[in-house]
Amino acid sequence: MDDGTRRQRIHDLDVTVRVGKNGVDPVVDELDDQLGDSQFVKAKFLRAARGGTTTEELAEELADRTGADLVRTRGHTAVFER
């Protein structure tokens, strides 16, 4: 897949995982399941989840815990790939 097609697929994704006040623990299994069905998954980190951390830090932790690659973060949204 060329870079333009890949970028367009990522852009067109809907957010299917939301990380809230309970942090990344409750969504690890959900993200893992979704990555089994789809190449890319987009997650949004709500203000309550971020607390004193950044979206990038939370996204990296979630990627590590699911064995996924963090494709990019933008604002409060991250895209994961497996």
MARTORDREN-414523 format. One record per residue (C-alpha): x, z, y; residue number from 1. Coordinates in steps of 0.02 Angstrom, whole numbers. Last residue first. Layout:
BEGIN
PT/X/Z/Y/NUM
...
END
This chain:
BEGIN
PT/-41/688/-231/82
PT/-82/678/-48/81
PT/-134/802/85/80
PT/-198/770/262/79
PT/-202/909/392/78
PT/-320/949/535/77
PT/-305/1076/675/76
PT/-221/957/797/75
PT/-137/826/692/74
PT/-49/869/531/73
PT/28/741/418/72
PT/59/687/239/71
PT/80/860/163/70
PT/125/825/-17/69
PT/30/918/-152/68
PT/86/1046/-280/67
PT/-68/1151/-243/66
PT/19/1310/-184/65
PT/155/1216/-91/64
PT/30/1104/-1/63
PT/-74/1256/50/62
PT/79/1344/119/61
PT/132/1187/214/60
PT/-43/1170/287/59
PT/-44/1352/343/58
PT/124/1333/430/57
PT/75/1167/511/56
PT/-91/1237/573/55
PT/3/1374/662/54
PT/2/1560/630/53
PT/-62/1710/728/52
PT/-244/1692/676/51
PT/-252/1517/603/50
PT/-397/1548/484/49
PT/-516/1610/620/48
PT/-479/1455/726/47
PT/-533/1338/587/46
PT/-406/1240/486/45
PT/-476/1070/440/44
PT/-430/983/277/43
PT/-417/798/235/42
PT/-389/744/55/41
PT/-293/589/0/40
PT/-269/510/-172/39
PT/-440/563/-235/38
PT/-510/641/-394/37
PT/-368/758/-444/36
PT/-335/792/-260/35
PT/-513/856/-248/34
PT/-485/980/-389/33
PT/-323/1047/-311/32
PT/-407/1062/-141/31
PT/-548/1163/-219/30
PT/-428/1272/-318/29
PT/-326/1316/-163/28
PT/-479/1339/-51/27
PT/-514/1526/-74/26
PT/-331/1578/-50/25
PT/-299/1475/108/24
PT/-367/1599/234/23
PT/-523/1707/221/22
PT/-566/1670/403/21
PT/-590/1485/371/20
PT/-504/1338/288/19
PT/-620/1189/279/18
PT/-600/1057/144/17
PT/-692/890/143/16
PT/-644/822/315/15
PT/-694/639/315/14
PT/-564/506/286/13
PT/-562/349/394/12
PT/-396/394/479/11
PT/-309/420/312/10
PT/-370/252/247/9
PT/-314/168/409/8
PT/-140/245/401/7
PT/-119/187/221/6
PT/-175/10/265/5
PT/-53/4/411/4
PT/91/74/308/3
PT/74/-50/167/2
PT/0/0/0/1
END
